[in-house]
Amino acid sequence: MTLLDMRDAGAGRHPSRPALVFRDARPSDSMLEARARAVGQLLLRCRQRVAGCGRLGRSRTLGCQLSVVSFSFFIACVLLASPATAQDEAALARARQQMVEQHLRARDITDARVLWAMGKVPRHRFIHPALAPEAYADRALPIDEGQTISQPYIVALMTQLLELRGPERVLEVGTGSGYQAAVLAELVKEVFTIEILPGLARSAAARLAPLGYWNVEVRAGDGYQGWPEKAPFDGIIVTAGASHIPQPLIEQLKEGGRLVIPVDVPVGYQELIQGRKERGKLITRRVAPVRFVPLIEPKR
């Protein structure tokens, strides 16, 4: 449940720059040729070893041949569908730093820790591998179940509005692919994230753990109700457009805590709101017009 489109607004904000389309992450022709040669050599050796199985006697020949062919087929698949090489990862890292400089630092993202986290988290790991060349363009991209991953600028802006220092416990409503949670995890002590679509919650949890984000806890549930068992929170971030600011989220926010949420307005988009809890009440200010997918509210 993430950003579909963002309209720049507010004094001092630069117009959107042309989106970065990074192409170097695609396997080069020489890399593909090298993989094809390796598969050809493997198949030749497979043929030689299958012929050699005939020396083992009739009773053992068939088993030997099947073992050789199965193993060779497995290795061929690995070679043809291998993950990004070190060279690919280095190119993606350069694109990530370019994204930070062109789309974040050059605009109004000034928090050095947020810039550092955005330059560290591998956004290409939170989208389909086929979209990796587009990972560091400043735009939303599709993920599973008809949802999207927010553009990097909005992720950075909303994170900056939380005013994080390090020891905080943060609640995220709308896990999506887990990218926003990963950025938060680089900056705070604990992250609790809720996703109403169980499939997305499971895939996000499975994606975050191997990347080392052990300080993130994922739960499938109703974001409008927050996560009372883990409250109170120093910060709460909502990554989908809400019809209103849910009262349970205000109640679960610590005194002095910050809430960042896009809220529907009559003209057809949302206003990004930053709220601060003071004396039990939420004091809010409008930040910018945005457009998110709706925050799903279950029928009561």
C-alpha positions in Angstrom: 0.0 0.0 0.0 2.3 2.7 -1.3 2.6 5.8 -3.4 1.1 6.0 -6.9 2.0 9.6 -7.7 3.5 12.6 -6.1 2.9 16.3 -6.9 5.6 18.7 -5.8 4.3 21.6 -3.6 5.6 24.0 -1.1 8.1 26.9 -1.0 11.6 26.0 -2.0 10.8 22.6 -3.5 12.3 22.0 -6.9 10.2 20.7 -9.8 10.6 17.0 -10.4 13.8 16.2 -12.4 13.8 13.7 -15.2 13.6 10.2 -13.7 16.8 8.2 -13.7 16.6 5.2 -15.9 19.5 2.9 -15.1 20.4 0.4 -17.7 23.8 -0.9 -16.7 22.3 -3.4 -14.4 21.2 -5.6 -17.3 23.6 -8.5 -18.1 25.9 -7.4 -20.9 26.2 -9.4 -24.1 29.6 -10.6 -23.1 28.2 -11.9 -19.8 25.4 -13.7 -21.6 27.9 -15.2 -24.1 30.1 -16.4 -21.2 27.2 -18.1 -19.5 26.1 -19.7 -22.8 29.7 -21.1 -23.3 29.7 -22.4 -19.8 26.4 -24.2 -20.4 27.8 -25.7 -23.6 30.9 -27.0 -21.9 28.8 -28.5 -19.2 26.5 -30.3 -21.6 29.6 -31.7 -23.4 31.0 -33.0 -20.2 27.5 -34.4 -19.3 27.5 -36.4 -22.6 31.0 -37.7 -21.9 30.0 -38.8 -18.4 26.8 -40.4 -19.5 28.8 -42.5 -22.0 31.2 -43.4 -19.2 28.3 -44.8 -17.2 28.2 -47.8 -19.6 31.3 -49.2 -17.9 29.4 -49.8 -14.6 27.3 -52.6 -15.9 23.7 -52.8 -17.0 22.2 -52.7 -13.5 23.9 -49.4 -12.5 24.0 -47.6 -15.9 20.5 -46.1 -15.9 20.9 -44.7 -12.3 24.2 -43.2 -13.1 22.9 -41.6 -16.3 19.9 -40.1 -14.6 22.1 -38.7 -11.8 24.5 -37.1 -14.2 21.8 -35.6 -16.3 19.8 -34.2 -13.3 22.8 -32.6 -11.7 24.0 -31.1 -15.0 20.5 -29.7 -15.7 20.5 -28.1 -12.3 23.9 -26.5 -12.8 22.8 -25.2 -16.3 19.7 -23.6 -14.7 21.9 -21.9 -12.1 24.2 -20.5 -14.8 21.4 -19.2 -17.0 19.4 -17.7 -14.2 22.2 -16.6 -11.9 21.6 -13.6 -9.6 23.2 -10.3 -10.0 27.0 -10.6 -10.2 29.3 -8.4 -8.1 29.7 -6.2 -11.1 25.9 -5.8 -11.3 25.7 -5.0 -7.6 28.4 -2.4 -7.9 26.6 -0.7 -10.8 23.3 -0.7 -8.8 25.1 0.8 -5.8 26.4 3.6 -8.0 22.8 4.2 -9.3 21.7 4.3 -5.7 24.2 7.0 -4.8 23.2 8.9 -7.9 19.6 8.7 -6.8 20.5 10.2 -3.4 22.4 13.1 -5.0 20.0 13.9 -7.8 16.6 13.2 -6.3 17.0 13.7 -2.5 20.0 15.9 -1.5 19.3 18.3 -4.5 15.8 18.8 -3.3 14.8 19.3 0.3 16.1 16.1 2.1 18.6 17.5 4.5 18.8 15.0 7.3 22.2 13.4 7.0 21.1 10.1 8.6 18.1 9.8 6.2 20.4 10.4 3.2 22.8 7.8 4.6 20.0 5.2 5.0 18.6 5.8 1.6 22.0 5.3 0.1 22.4 2.0 2.0 19.2 0.1 1.6 19.1 -1.9 -1.7 15.7 -0.9 -3.2 16.3 -3.3 -6.0 15.9 -6.2 -3.5 12.3 -5.0 -2.7 10.9 -5.2 -6.3 10.7 -7.9 -9.0 14.2 -8.7 -10.4 13.0 -7.7 -13.9 12.5 -4.1 -12.6 16.0 -3.8 -11.1 17.2 -1.4 -13.9 14.4 0.9 -12.8 15.0 0.6 -9.0 16.7 4.0 -8.5 14.4 6.0 -10.7 12.4 8.5 -8.6 9.0 6.9 -9.2 6.7 4.3 -7.8 7.0 0.8 -9.1 4.5 -2.1 -9.0 4.9 -4.9 -6.4 2.7 -7.9 -5.7 -1.1 -7.9 -5.2 -1.7 -4.8 -7.2 0.2 -2.5 -4.8 3.2 -0.2 -5.4 6.5 0.7 -3.8 6.8 4.5 -3.1 9.1 6.7 -5.0 12.4 7.2 -3.1 11.8 10.9 -2.6 8.6 10.3 -0.7 10.1 7.6 1.4 12.9 10.0 2.4 10.6 12.9 3.0 8.2 10.9 5.3 11.2 9.4 7.1 12.7 12.9 7.6 9.4 14.2 9.0 9.6 11.6 11.8 12.7 13.4 13.1 14.4 10.3 14.2 17.5 10.2 16.4 18.2 6.5 17.0 16.7 5.0 20.1 13.1 5.2 18.9 10.4 2.6 18.5 8.4 3.2 15.3 5.2 1.8 13.9 4.6 1.6 10.2 1.1 1.1 8.8 1.2 -0.4 5.3 4.3 -2.7 5.0 4.1 -3.3 1.2 7.3 -4.9 0.0 9.2 -3.9 3.2 11.3 -1.1 1.7 10.1 1.7 4.0 10.6 -0.6 7.0 14.1 -1.4 6.0 15.0 2.4 5.8 13.5 2.9 9.2 15.4 -0.1 10.6 18.7 1.5 9.6 17.8 4.5 11.8 15.9 3.3 14.9 16.0 0.7 17.6 12.8 -1.2 16.7 10.3 -1.2 13.8 6.8 -2.7 14.0 5.0 -2.8 10.7 1.4 -3.9 9.9 0.1 -5.0 6.5 -3.5 -5.9 5.9 -2.8 -8.2 3.0 -1.4 -11.4 4.5 0.5 -12.4 1.3 2.4 -9.1 1.3 3.1 -9.4 5.0 4.6 -12.9 4.6 6.8 -11.9 1.6 8.0 -8.7 3.3 9.1 -10.7 6.4 10.8 -13.3 4.2 12.6 -10.5 2.4 13.7 -8.5 5.4 15.3 -11.2 7.5 17.9 -12.4 5.0 19.0 -8.8 4.5 19.8 -8.6 8.2 16.8 -6.5 9.4 16.2 -8.4 12.6 14.9 -5.3 14.4 11.7 -5.3 12.2 8.6 -7.2 13.3 5.9 -7.8 10.6 2.3 -8.5 11.4 -0.8 -9.0 9.2 -3.6 -6.9 10.5 -5.8 -3.8 10.4 -3.6 -0.7 10.4 -6.5 1.6 11.5 -6.3 -0.1 14.9 -2.5 0.2 15.2 -0.6 -2.3 17.3 -1.7 -1.7 20.9 0.3 -4.6 22.3 3.6 -2.9 21.2 2.6 0.7 22.1 3.5 3.4 22.9 5.6 4.5 19.9 7.9 7.4 19.4 6.9 7.7 15.8 4.1 6.3 13.5 4.2 6.4 9.7 1.3 5.5 7.5 2.1 4.6 3.9 -1.4 4.7 2.4 -4.1 7.3 2.0 -6.4 7.3 5.1 -9.9 8.8 5.1 -9.1 10.3 8.5 -6.4 10.2 11.2 -7.3 7.0 13.2 -7.8 7.7 16.9 -6.1 4.5 18.0 -2.9 5.7 16.3 -3.1 9.0 18.3 -3.6 7.0 21.5 -0.6 4.8 20.8 1.7 7.7 20.1 4.0 8.8 23.0 3.8 12.3 24.3 6.0 14.3 22.0 5.9 11.6 19.3 5.5 12.3 15.6 2.8 10.9 13.2 3.2 11.2 9.4 0.2 10.3 7.4 -1.5 11.1 4.0 -5.1 12.1 4.6 -7.9 12.4 2.0 -9.1 15.8 1.0 -12.2 16.6 -1.1 -10.3 17.5 -4.3 -9.3 13.9 -5.0 -5.9 13.4 -3.6 -4.3 13.5 -0.1 -2.5 16.0 2.1 0.7 14.7 3.7 0.3 15.6 7.4 2.9 15.8 10.1 1.5 15.6 13.6 3.1 16.0 17.0 1.4 14.8 20.3 1.3 17.6 22.9 -0.6 17.3 26.1 -2.6 14.4 24.8 -3.7 16.1 21.6 -2.3 15.9 18.0 -1.0 19.2 16.6 -0.8 18.9 12.9 0.6 20.8 9.9 0.2 20.2 6.2 3.4 19.3 4.3 2.5 18.6 0.6 -0.2 17.2 -1.7 0.4 13.6 -2.5 -1.5 10.7 -4.0 -1.3 7.2 -2.4 -3.4 4.1 -2.8 -6.1 3.9 -0.2 -5.5 2.6 3.3 -7.9 -0.4 3.4 -10.4 -0.2 6.2 -12.1 -3.5 7.0 -15.9 -3.5 7.5 -16.7 -3.3 11.2 
